[in-house]
Each structure stands twice: as C-alpha cells, then as structure tokens.
C-alpha cells in the first residue's frame, strides 16, 4: 500500500467516526426530548436504532485493527488509529446512556412530570456541545478546543449537583414523588457520564497531537 493510499484510509476512518458521532449527538438530543415531551414513539425509536451505532462501532474497530495489522504504523499515524479506537468506545457508551434515558422516558410516560424539565435539557445541550467540540477538535487536531471541553464539563457537573439537591427536596416534601424523582436523578447521572466521556475524547485528542496524556479537568 502506498503512503497516499494509507493516508486516504486514515481520512476515511476519520469520516466514519464523525458519522458515528453525529448519530450519537442526535440520540442524546432525542432521548431528552422524548423524556420532556413524554414521546414514547421517539423514545422507542432511539432504543431500536442503537443497533445502527453498534454496527458503526464494530466496523470502525475492524477498520482500525486491519490498519494496524497490515500497515504497522508508527508515531503519530499509530496514535491516530489508537485515538480512533478510544473515541468510538466513548461514543458507543454515550449512545448506551441515551438508550438508558429513553427507557426511563418510557417508564414514566404515563404519569405527569413532577416538575417542568429545565435543567436536564440544559445538561443535554451542554453535553451535545461537548461532543461536537471534541469531535471538531479531533478533525482539526486543535488542543485548545479539546481543552475547552473541560469548562463545559464543569457546567454539567454544577447542574447535576443542582438537580440532585432539588429532587431530594421534592422527595423529602412529598414521598409520592420518590419513584419519578429517582428516575430523573438517573437521567441527570447519565448526562453527567456522557459529558465525562466527551472529556475523555478531548484528552484523547491532546494525546493524538502531543503524545502526552493529560487530565483536562485539572
């Protein structure tokens, strides 16, 4: 294989990862929309279509392993492939959390929401922004953009703590809210984990560019 062909395959790998990332962003957005709107059709659609994201993961993983086995890449080329494997692992877990949120949306769809959902959709927006920015950083090999993801992660963590305190108050004041409030706490936790996964991708991008392992939350 020529150097030009190898670089073209690396470029194709990148494009496949971006397509997977786009599907994951959509799944995150739709899962919270399904919860907020109590839309069971949308919630079920996210659950059913998770197989598509899983297929992307399997195909991209196979693509990465074949490139390593056949090309024996060195230095930055090897880091590009390792970073690709890292990114798809985090994206796949994000999609699983979107499915978890959709399942909760189905579970509580038959009962009135104990409160209007404001902070959970805000968490979702920040998480989606983080996914977009870390993937943009991956494409552009932009360490500054990768580092900026950590700032949004702080905002997500703040909202998670705020939601926890608020829902705890609901549960203490009215035990009838405990079941749904617990479900909503899980949703907040899943979104916080999605944000953490985006942070992982930001750190992987910095590793790709510099070869250094770093914690962008410090």
SEMAR-356617 format. One record per residue (C-alpha): residue in three letters; x, y, z. Coordinates in steps of 0.5 Angstrom, whole numbers, padded with zeros to 4 digits, always signed. Each point is the difference from the previous one (the first is absolute). Last residue first. Layout:
% residues N
AlaXYZ
...
//
This chain:
% residues 218
Unk-0014+0040+0073
Unk-0007-0002-0004
Unk+0005-0001-0007
Unk+0003-0006+0003
Unk+0006-0001-0004
Unk+0004-0006-0004
Unk+0005+0003-0005
Unk+0002-0002-0007
Unk-0002+0007-0002
Unk-0005+0000-0005
Unk-0003-0007+0001
Unk+0001+0000+0007
Unk-0004+0007+0000
Unk-0005-0003-0004
Unk-0001-0006+0005
Unk-0001+0005+0006
Unk-0006+0003-0004
Unk-0003-0007-0001
Unk+0001-0001+0007
Unk-0004+0007+0001
Unk-0005-0003-0004
Unk-0001-0006+0004
Unk-0001+0004+0006
Unk-0005+0004-0003
Unk-0004-0006-0002
Unk+0001-0002+0008
Unk-0003+0006+0002
Unk-0006-0001-0005
Unk-0001-0007+0003
Unk+0000+0003+0007
Unk-0005+0005-0001
Unk-0004-0006-0003
Unk+0001-0004+0006
Unk-0002+0006+0004
Unk-0007+0001-0004
Unk-0001-0008+0001
Unk+0001+0002+0008
Unk-0005+0006-0001
Unk-0005-0005-0003
Unk+0000-0005+0006
Unk+0000+0005+0005
Unk-0005+0005-0002
Unk-0005-0004+0005
Unk+0004+0002+0006
Unk-0001+0007-0001
Unk+0004+0005+0004
Unk+0006-0004+0001
Unk+0000-0003-0008
Unk-0001+0007-0002
Unk+0006+0003+0004
Unk+0004-0006-0003
Unk-0002+0002-0007
Unk+0002+0007+0001
Unk+0007-0002+0003
Unk+0001-0005-0005
Unk-0001+0005-0006
Unk+0004+0005+0003
Unk+0006-0005+0001
Unk-0001-0003-0008
Unk+0000+0008-0002
Unk+0006+0001+0003
Unk+0003-0006-0003
Unk-0002+0002-0007
Unk+0003+0007+0001
Unk+0007-0003+0002
Unk-0001-0005-0006
Unk-0001+0007-0004
Unk+0007+0002+0002
Unk+0003-0007-0001
Unk-0002+0001-0008
Unk+0004+0006+0000
Unk+0007-0005+0000
Unk-0002-0003-0007
Unk-0001+0007-0003
Unk+0006+0002+0002
Unk+0004-0007-0002
Unk-0003+0001-0007
Unk+0002-0006-0004
Unk-0006+0003-0005
Unk-0003-0007-0001
Unk+0000-0002+0007
Unk-0001+0007+0003
Unk-0007+0000-0004
Unk-0001-0006+0003
Unk+0001+0003+0007
Unk-0004+0006-0002
Unk-0006-0004-0002
Unk+0000-0005+0006
Unk+0001+0006+0004
Unk-0006+0004-0003
Unk-0004-0007+0001
Unk+0001+0000+0007
Unk-0001+0007+0001
Unk-0007+0000-0003
Unk-0002-0007+0004
Unk+0002+0004+0006
Unk-0005+0006-0002
Unk-0005-0006-0001
Unk+0001-0002+0007
Unk+0000+0007+0003
Unk-0007+0002-0003
Unk-0005-0006+0001
Unk-0006+0002+0003
Unk-0002-0003+0006
Unk-0003-0007+0003
Unk-0001-0002-0007
Unk-0007-0003-0001
Unk+0000-0007-0001
Unk-0001-0005-0006
Unk+0007+0002-0003
Unk+0004-0002+0007
Unk+0003-0007-0003
Unk+0000+0002-0007
Unk+0004+0006+0002
Unk+0005-0004+0004
Unk+0001-0005-0006
Unk+0002+0006-0004
Unk+0005+0003+0005
Unk+0003-0007+0000
Unk+0000+0000-0007
Unk+0004+0007+0000
Unk+0005-0004+0005
Unk+0001-0005-0005
Unk+0001+0005-0005
Unk+0006+0003+0004
Unk+0003-0006+0001
Unk+0001-0001-0007
Unk+0003+0007-0001
Unk+0005-0002+0006
Unk+0002-0006-0004
Unk+0000+0003-0007
Unk+0005+0006+0003
Unk+0005-0005+0003
Unk+0000-0004-0006
Unk+0001+0006-0004
Unk+0005+0002+0005
Unk+0004-0006-0002
Unk+0000+0001-0007
Unk+0002+0007+0000
Unk+0006-0002+0005
Unk+0002-0005-0005
Unk+0001+0005-0005
Unk+0003+0005+0005
Unk+0006-0005+0002
Unk+0000-0006-0004
Unk-0005-0004-0005
Unk+0001-0008-0001
Unk-0004+0001-0006
Unk-0004-0007-0001
Unk-0001-0002+0008
Unk-0001+0008+0002
Unk-0005+0001-0006
Unk-0004-0006+0001
Unk-0001+0002+0007
Unk-0002+0007-0001
Unk-0005-0003-0006
Unk-0003-0005+0005
Unk-0001+0005+0005
Unk-0003+0004-0005
Unk-0005-0005-0002
Unk-0002-0003+0007
Unk-0001+0008+0003
Unk-0004+0001-0006
Unk-0004-0006+0001
Unk-0002+0002+0007
Unk-0002+0007-0002
Unk-0005-0004-0005
Unk-0002-0004+0005
Unk-0002+0006+0005
Unk-0006+0001-0005
Unk-0005-0004+0004
Unk+0002+0003+0006
Unk-0001+0007-0003
Unk-0006-0001-0004
Unk-0003-0003+0007
Unk+0001+0007+0003
Unk-0003+0004-0006
Unk-0006-0005+0000
Unk-0001+0001+0007
Unk+0000+0008+0000
Unk-0001+0002+0007
Unk+0002+0007-0002
Unk+0006+0001+0004
Unk+0002-0007+0000
Unk+0000-0001-0007
Unk+0004+0007-0001
Unk+0005-0003+0005
Unk+0001-0006-0004
Unk-0001+0004-0007
Unk+0006+0004+0002
Unk+0005-0005+0002
Unk-0002-0005-0006
Unk+0001+0006-0005
Unk+0007+0001+0003
Unk+0002-0007+0000
Unk-0002-0001-0007
Unk+0004+0006-0002
Unk+0006-0003+0004
Unk-0001-0006-0005
Unk+0001+0004-0006
Unk+0006+0003+0003
Unk+0003-0006+0002
Unk-0001-0003-0008
Unk+0003+0007-0002
Unk+0006-0001+0004
Unk+0001-0007-0003
Unk-0001+0002-0007
Unk+0006+0005+0002
Unk+0004-0005+0002
Unk-0001-0004-0006
Unk+0002+0005-0004
Unk+0006+0001+0004
Unk+0002-0007-0002
Unk-0002+0000-0007
Unk+0005+0006-0001
Unk+0005-0003+0004
Unk+0000-0006-0005
Unk-0003-0007+0002
//
